[in-house]
Amino acid sequence: MNKILTILFAFLLLFPSFNTNAQTIQQPVTITDSILCYGDLAEINIIINQTIPSTAAKVIIGYYIGPTFLSITSTNNTTLTSINVPGLAAQTYTVRLVDSVSYYATTPNGANPSSIYDSTSINITEPPPITVSGSVINATNVLTFDGNIDISVAGGTSPYTFSWTGPGGPYGTEDLSGLQSGTYNVSITDHNGCIFTDSYTVAANQACSYGELDSIVNPVCFGNNNGEIWINQVFGTGPFDYSLEFYDSTTTSWNLVGSPIFNIQDTFYIFAHPNFQLGAGQYRYTVIDSNGCGGTNSTIIQVIDPTEIERFNYIITQATDSTTCDGEIEFQIVGGAAPLTHSWTGPTPISNNALSPITNLCAGTYIDTVVDLLGCTKTFTYSVPIEDTCSPELEVYNIFCDQDSSGIAIVNRVNYAYKDSFQFKDTLTGNIWNTMASDTFAVNLPAGGYEFHAYTLGGAGACPDTTIPFSIITPEINVLSLKGPEICAGESTEFYFDTINTDSSFIYKLIISNDVLFSGDTSSSSYFPGIYPYTIEVDTGNGFISCFTNQNITITENDLSFDSPPFVTNEICSTSLGSIEVFASSSSGPVEYTLFLNPQFSNLFTGLSTAYYTVMVEDAINCVISQDSILVDLESNIVLDVDSSLETCRLNDGWIEVIAQGGYGFYTYTITDANGPFTSPPINNDTLLIDSLDKGYYNLVIEDSLMCSYNYGNIYIGKTPRTIIDSLVTKNESCCAWDGEIEVVTIPQNSVSIYSLDTFNFGQWAELTSQNSNIFNSLYRGDYLVGIEDTNGCVDSMEVTLEVDTVWSIPLTVEITDVVCNGDSNGTFKLIDTNQCYIYELYRYTPNTIQVPLDTGTYFNTLISGWYAVEAISNSGTCEDRSDSIFINEPLPVSLNHPPVVTDVRCLNNNSCNGEVYLITDSITGYPASGGWAPYSYYLKYQNNNIPFGLISSTDTFQSLCVGLYKIQLLDDKGCEVVYDSIFVSDSSLYIDSFSVQNVGCYNGNDGQIEVFVSGGLGNYSYLWSNSDTTNIADSLFV
């Protein structure tokens, strides 16, 4: 007895669950180590109110997903009253104090309720993760310090401190400005000491540049090839290659000047002799650095020749003869760089630097060598001839005002060589403008073409007739705006007064507003757009007279303007540079657009990096408008398609898959969880897989090779509950057989990857069927084991039995057709409503055998008269029914009611066929026949052939028959036939068979006689002899 008590006491110590719910959890459960940084773990302290004496129990900590309790940790059996639980992520937890023996997992509440002594909840929180969003404005180029980084911080616990490293660092502010290109790393620390790190790259919008035009040195003298082009501020990765091109306007092509110069370290370069021979023309240059970066400066560089030393308006006055030095040279030299020096050679000495006119010259050749300030030289040759006495000279004075008739023509050197016979003739009208033939002048000439005619004196030494054509020209008097008739908005212009084709002795004056201008003058006043009247006066030597009055000059304002705001396409990081499209118009086109001092006619600027830009627009009259602060922003073109999978019961098998597009080169990812950030090495693939993840929050950042990044933000990896079979919905096998169904209903419904069905109950047909559909069909009756496997490999199963339907009432509607003729086998039996699930078998009932199976199918023919029924048996063998018996009938045999009546042929010896066959008609039916189907058809035929004589006549008699053997064919309305044969129509005609003659006994006697023997015919015979005897014997006959 004592031994039993001892064992019982030990059993109570080992298994304390017999103690009722005595222990409790002291409220509240305290957090002894809270979470300061996102992703860290907390520690809690649980105080147990123990029993006396202490009872061993277990503490279980978990949380609910829906109705399901998931345990994450538990203690061993313990009697401790204070329990610390570390390593808890942010979550709402349920703490259970349970009986260590009777506690077991169930569904849906997660435990046997009677085994839970006490429970409570505690919520562990964490600050949000530190997140940073930022934008970068790149430096203009590698030489400038104008980049910016602007970041915004959220999450964690403010305030924050910042620590930057990078070019020119360290820095301690949130945002950075004035940065050169490079990589900048930032470390952000919040109030709790949580640290977040990130990096930003300030790129150079221009990695290289062909620099700028520094200066142009034009050729020294006109036509020289010693011009120079100086460029400066080239940058990139040296050394550099320089080349120069010249524009050929004839072929409209750019051609290399000299040969390119390679491997120059200097960023300042002069295109000059001897490598490059630069004459006047249009040029452009190209610079390429050692990385192949660079390009052609599209700005046209114009090298200009200095003005050429030229001679204008030179007049030679001939010498009278070879001994008289009275010749003259008048000339005008322009161009070159003043002052100009002259060196003369010729028959008459001329002092150097002598100016026009040069007089007292003997006949001969004179050379003037002109040298300008730069040493440019030009030589001009003059020939002073001896005067020709037969060469009249004409002086012409043009009209001094427009459209008047003030022209004058005067002829010289005609006083001794010609007789006084002159004409000044209008070549258009033929009018003569001199009054007397001796007049050597014509006045008041209007503008036009004329001829001067001098007629010969005749005789020895006389000059020949001479004709000198000349023109009277209307002066061109111009009042011009120096900036043209259209000026830019807000500008003013000056007026310029100019005269052409006027006499140098005339003085012209312009009066406009408050200005008085003479030819070649520019107004001192400025004029805005408007209409201005003016007057022109001329002084021909006798004071000013009016030329033009009430004239107007109009100045209009240019309408150059922007039509709409510029259209900006932002730079897309690592994919494409930005662009600016400007829309402007002007009445004075074409419009030219300028960015970075590079003009172009296209309104689209491409290849732009992130920056603020100013675009200038200039039209054909040099009016300029501008638009500044046009921002080409930076956009990241990285696009992420992110998928993730939950952690399963296999643990640490969650994953995140990222498909990145739009980036450049390799990708790296930074994944940040409770344990801190992890950055992958560069991955040369668009698909990134981050696996071996457990439940929790993960922050994902993707970056490409150009350091363009995309912060996707937080991704939560949860934990999947186990998938179970909730129920099985069955559909019995029907009469058709093999059409049973099992539908599997799971919780949750969308996580099953494989459904399996074990058909173990079919012996040799047993197999395991697997599929991804939750419906199994085409099943046979019996027992099944249904299994599932979810996407995580978790399985569940359930048994089910499929029944089979039994039906004893089957639609069996039939149609029949009777046998057509008595004794035939053409009756039919047809089922109207058939079903492929059944087999139909036809039976016939006979007196000797109750039922005779004939055939299976749904349509039966070639049947004889009798009783029939069909039996339906389902494919499953469990559904069966039989139709009502139905009789297939047949008609009575077709027959004549009476034998045919024959009338033999009579008087055949008269070549007549008058035999007859008569059918006796029934007085009740009206037909000679019965049976079959009325009405009837009758045909008479010879016994030995099948050719009918035709249908019987309406008298029921076949007539006009010759002697012979006949048959009658009887047909009813259905074509049923009966034949009556051996019907003989005999010959009943009268025939003389023979004569018996008794000759005359004596010559010239009359005792002869003749007896006739006859047969056939009808009734009694009558005789008639030629001697009028009327008996069968004619007597008393003589020869």
C-alpha angles and dihedrals in degrees: 000000000000090000091055092050091050092053091047091051091051090049090054091051093050096044109035094170088103086075108091125234097303102137122079138183114248111236129267113029105219130223105227096179113028126198111263099172129042111265096020123125129245134213126220134194121220120197115203121205098218131203124246108270095030117255121211113241140159129242114215123190123195145121139240128254103190107312093337122098114214117200116213102174142358141182127242118253103297144164094204116133097203119049126179118204115192132183100051120153122213107290144114105265134195116217115205129192103202144176104259094217108041096038112105135151118267138162133284105004096036100238146038100274093214090061095058112094096183141340138191139173132237128185117214113196134191134196116258116267118270107256127184129197119187145172130209130208108200125227114260091240141333092281100052131081100210104110122122137200117199118184134179121204127206135168128032116071118302144258102068135198124210132212119184130186126187142092109346091006165162101095130179104192130097096239128034130210137174091045130162120218116288145088120299122194122202130196115196120196121190128207092274093051094256110152130213123183131196140157135219131194122217105202128197111248086211116039090181140006137200087222128224138296107264101184145328123229109200121212113280095232133024110277095014122135097214100102121130137210118202121198129186144175095049111162138178135088108326150259100065135205118220127197134170131208133198124211114235106204092193096059093023089227137123115241129190117255108219116321128314116264114229137202099016112164095193119095090206116071139174121208100210147129132331097027093035124029107202120194126168114304146082121306141178131185139212130211123190123181127213092271092055091254118138138065149200121303101232093199108112112237111209117207108195130203115229114248112287119243101248140173123228138178098006117172126192119207110202124234113248093234142334094282100039114083100202100121122125139203120206119183146152121219118197136171131039125086112303137270100057124196125208128208115190132199127178147104092297115051111244122191116241116264091022109161134215129317102045111186142185093047124163119223113279146078122309127192123203116195109199120198123183130207092274093051095256109153134207127174124209126190126208127188119204107199130195112263118264107225091207094057113093115202123222126208114201126195113193128218111285096206129041116266097001129114103242099124119131131194122192125182124208135191097038100104099098107018101055136040115247095274112120136152133194100198130187104230093207101047101018091233117154111227102190116083099212127034087233093055113117093194142053124201139191091036117171121218113287148088122303143175129215113211124196115185125212126255091219126223133072116338094008120142117246125245108288131202122192117186118209140166135224108217128204110232118247109227114187132191105189139179109233089220094041130255091298121053133185122269112276094014133110132207141209127233122240122204116210136168129196130189092018130137110263090226092058121091119213124198131193120204113194123158106312095338127096111193133184125205109297094019128126121213118256091213125076120231128208123204111302146094116288124189119214143179130217121210130183134202113205092176101291101073133283120312128181118269104169130008135180093024121151136206119198126208116193129195119245115242099211106153145143111266095202141347114290118269110234127198109195125229110262110214114250093353114063142350122243131257140207122210115195124198116204137144139192137184086232103059156208099074120213123204124209131197122166089001089296109124122204138167094229115091091212122089114192138178093052125158126210109294145103112275138196118210121197123201122200128182132205094280092049097254109155134203126172141196119203138187093042103163122214100192130200121250127184112228094197109125120189129204104193127191128174140186128214124243110260137199088282087070128222090032100115116120144186120213119196125192107195123197135176096033128117128244120329126004130220126189132206115205118189122195136154089296094055135259127326122193120200125221115255111292120206094209136085091222116071122188121198108186143164091062127156128205114299148079121304128189113211128202122175122198131182131211092274088053092248104151140196119202104207093182129215124353119191117214108199130186121254121232118232113271115234137183105255097184145333120235110204134195115198123238106265130215087275090068128221093044103105118130138206118195115196116215113196138183110254097025104206105050103074116109101176131031115192133191123197110205093190094148097071101074110211090016093056113130142148113246120199127188142149096239121090092220122080113195140174089053131162124222117274145073123323138183111216118201136182135195119193127214089270095054095255114143140203134173142192135186123232137175122220116211128203128235120246117203126177099176114071126171104253109171113164140186127204138189119208125236108276101216131024109272095013125129102217103107116128135212119195134179113221103195109039131173126202089222090072139065113218121207125189121220131190124203120221133177093248099040121037094217133001117198108226111173146321125248140076101271125046129183139166088064125157124217114288148091117306140179136173127225121207120206119180125233088247091055091228100094120067139159140157130219126233116273114259129192123231105208133204130201126248116268115277112246144152115259093222134015114267116268113229125207109195124227115274132201092009089162085073089060094252129140103203103147118132141202114203127196115208113231120221111241093219104042096030090225130104087220137053138194125047117050122322137254103064137205124213126201127184117209137169112264094244102043137043100229109123123218088216139262118324116267124249089265091066088239132114104217141187093039123166124217110288152102113284142182131204121222112206117196126181125209092275093050095258108155141207125175127208111197139177094055104156123200105196132197115260097170124133112258132183101225100186149328130237110208126195111194125224110275100215135026111276090007127141102212098105120119141184125207118198123208116204137178139186125030125097133284125339121353126232122203133205122184126192089250088055097256113151102195132082089259123061111197142172087055124161128201 
